[in-house]
């Protein structure tokens, strides 16, 4: 039976010199753990920022899908009730109107919650194009006496041809809602990798 080496200065039983008494490292220090957590945090932050800058922007997609859904609802309402609806786009959102043939004017609609004036998140922007031209969007005006909607949804199913672009300055990408005279609505994205 061989002898067990001991950790003291001297010679072992097999004739080899012994190392000086050493402390075995029993685990990972708190500083090492903090360094690893910091590195992981930096990498995760970089991944989130790069996705937000080069990837699809969910807020923009949500806004584009929302207006498309509301316009589809208005198309159905217009067909079923024989009413003409209008959408006035402002620089911060949009308002809905219905054409009143008794007054022969556009009047506000407040019969449904979804048709109340809507404002975009202040970090998002919107552009409107009609007949291939940019429309200058004005600030919202409460209590408009004679509103003039830019987009009209007629009771016969027609819609004013338009293109609405939702964007965020940092991304460069856009979600685009297009409407054709036949009433077809579509959402596409541009500028996202």
C-alpha distance (Angstrom), angle and dihedral (degrees) to the residues before:
residue distance angle dihedral
X1 . . .
X2 3.78 . .
X3 3.70 124.3 .
X4 3.81 121.3 -108.7
X5 3.77 114.5 -117.0
X6 3.76 116.2 -117.9
X7 3.78 126.0 -147.3
X8 3.73 100.6 -119.9
X9 3.72 130.5 107.1
X10 3.73 110.3 -87.7
X11 3.75 139.9 63.3
X12 3.77 124.7 -46.0
X13 3.73 122.3 -132.0
X14 3.80 90.9 -100.3
X15 3.79 92.1 58.7
X16 3.86 99.4 -107.7
X17 3.79 120.9 125.5
X18 3.80 114.1 -104.3
X19 3.77 124.3 -129.2
X20 3.76 118.3 -113.3
X21 3.77 115.8 -94.1
X22 3.84 106.6 -70.7
X23 3.75 133.2 -168.0
X24 3.80 111.5 -128.7
X25 3.82 113.2 -136.2
X26 3.78 105.8 -117.7
X27 3.83 101.0 -168.4
X28 3.78 149.8 -31.8
X29 3.78 120.3 -48.9
X30 3.78 123.8 -125.2
X31 3.80 91.2 -113.8
X32 3.81 91.0 56.9
X33 3.80 90.7 51.2
X34 3.81 91.6 49.5
X35 3.82 91.7 49.8
X36 3.82 91.3 51.9
X37 3.83 92.2 47.1
X38 3.82 90.4 49.2
X39 3.82 92.3 50.8
X40 3.81 91.7 48.6
X41 3.82 90.1 48.6
X42 3.80 92.8 51.3
X43 3.80 91.8 48.6
X44 3.82 92.7 47.3
X45 3.81 91.1 48.5
X46 3.79 91.5 50.5
X47 3.80 90.4 49.7
X48 3.82 92.3 50.5
X49 3.81 92.9 47.6
X50 3.78 93.9 47.5
X51 3.80 91.3 49.1
X52 3.80 90.2 50.2
X53 3.78 91.9 49.9
X54 3.78 101.7 41.0
X55 3.77 103.4 20.2
X56 3.76 131.9 72.0
X57 3.80 115.3 -66.6
X58 3.80 111.0 -130.4
X59 3.84 94.4 -160.3
X60 3.79 90.6 57.3
X61 3.79 91.7 46.3
X62 3.80 90.5 49.4
X63 3.83 92.3 52.3
X64 3.80 92.6 47.3
X65 3.81 92.3 48.4
X66 3.81 91.0 46.3
X67 3.82 95.2 55.4
X68 3.80 90.7 43.6
X69 3.82 90.8 52.9
X70 3.81 93.0 47.2
X71 3.81 91.4 48.8
X72 3.81 90.5 49.9
X73 3.81 88.9 51.6
X74 3.80 90.5 49.8
X75 3.81 90.6 49.6
X76 3.81 90.0 55.5
X77 3.81 91.9 45.5
X78 3.80 91.0 48.8
X79 3.81 92.0 51.4
X80 3.80 96.1 43.3
X81 3.80 97.8 42.9
X82 3.79 99.7 31.7
X83 3.82 91.6 -123.6
X84 3.79 130.8 137.6
X85 3.81 117.1 -132.1
X86 3.78 130.0 -163.1
X87 3.79 134.3 -161.3
X88 3.77 120.9 -152.8
X89 3.80 111.9 -159.4
X90 3.82 116.7 -152.1
X91 3.79 130.3 -176.1
X92 3.81 90.5 -96.4
X93 3.81 104.7 32.6
X94 3.78 142.1 -44.9
X95 3.82 143.4 -78.9
X96 3.80 130.5 -150.4
X97 3.78 128.1 -135.7
X98 3.78 137.7 179.0
X99 3.78 124.0 -147.3
X100 3.80 111.8 -114.9
X101 3.81 109.3 -155.1
X102 3.83 91.7 -166.6
X103 3.82 91.7 59.9
X104 3.80 91.9 26.9
X105 3.80 89.4 -135.7
X106 3.79 142.5 99.2
X107 3.81 111.7 -94.2
X108 3.79 131.2 -172.9
X109 3.78 118.4 -94.9
X110 3.75 117.0 -137.4
X111 3.78 101.2 156.0
X112 3.82 92.9 101.2
X113 3.81 129.9 41.6
X114 3.80 92.5 -136.4
X115 3.83 90.9 59.0
X116 3.79 95.3 57.7
X117 3.83 117.9 111.9
X118 3.80 110.2 -73.4
X119 3.80 129.5 -153.5
X120 3.79 126.0 -158.6
X121 3.77 124.1 -130.2
X122 3.83 105.3 -83.5
X123 3.82 91.4 -120.9
X124 3.81 91.9 61.3
X125 3.77 129.1 77.5
X126 3.77 133.9 -154.8
X127 3.80 134.7 -157.4
X128 3.79 128.7 -168.9
X129 3.80 126.3 -153.9
X130 3.80 123.1 -170.8
X131 3.80 121.8 -178.2
X132 3.81 89.8 -8.1
X133 3.82 92.7 -56.8
X134 3.79 129.1 113.2
X135 3.79 113.6 -114.7
X136 3.80 116.7 -143.7
X137 3.78 105.3 -128.8
X138 3.79 115.9 -141.3
X139 3.81 126.6 -151.7
X140 3.80 115.1 -92.8
X141 3.78 114.7 -86.5
X142 3.78 116.1 -152.8
X143 3.77 115.1 -140.9
X144 3.79 96.4 18.4
X145 3.80 108.2 -164.9
X146 3.80 98.0 -159.2
X147 3.82 109.0 15.5
X148 3.78 118.5 -166.0
X149 3.81 111.4 -160.2
X150 3.79 116.1 -151.9
X151 3.82 94.4 -151.2
X152 3.80 120.7 49.9
X153 3.79 127.5 -169.7
X154 3.79 108.9 -160.4
X155 3.78 128.1 -151.9
X156 3.82 89.4 -118.0
X157 3.83 91.7 63.0
X158 3.81 98.0 -100.7
X159 3.78 121.8 130.7
X160 3.78 132.8 -166.4
X161 3.82 106.0 -99.4
X162 3.81 107.6 -113.9
X163 3.78 146.5 153.0
X164 3.81 121.3 -144.9
X165 3.79 118.7 -169.8
X166 3.79 122.5 -161.4
X167 3.80 115.3 -162.4
X168 3.78 146.3 163.1
X169 3.82 116.1 -143.8
X170 3.82 95.8 -130.5
X171 3.78 98.0 52.1
X172 3.79 104.0 48.6
X173 3.81 88.5 -150.7
X174 3.78 125.1 112.4
X175 3.76 139.5 -160.4
X176 3.79 109.0 -142.5
X177 3.81 127.3 -157.6
X178 3.80 113.3 -162.5
X179 3.76 127.8 -171.4
X180 3.79 124.9 -164.7
X181 3.79 126.4 -154.8
X182 3.82 88.9 -109.6
X183 3.82 89.5 63.1
X184 3.80 97.0 -104.3
X185 3.82 112.4 146.4
X186 3.79 124.9 -165.2
X187 3.83 137.8 177.3
X188 3.80 119.8 -150.7
X189 3.78 134.9 166.0
X190 3.80 127.5 -131.0
X191 3.78 132.3 -171.2
X192 3.81 99.0 17.4
X193 3.81 118.5 122.0
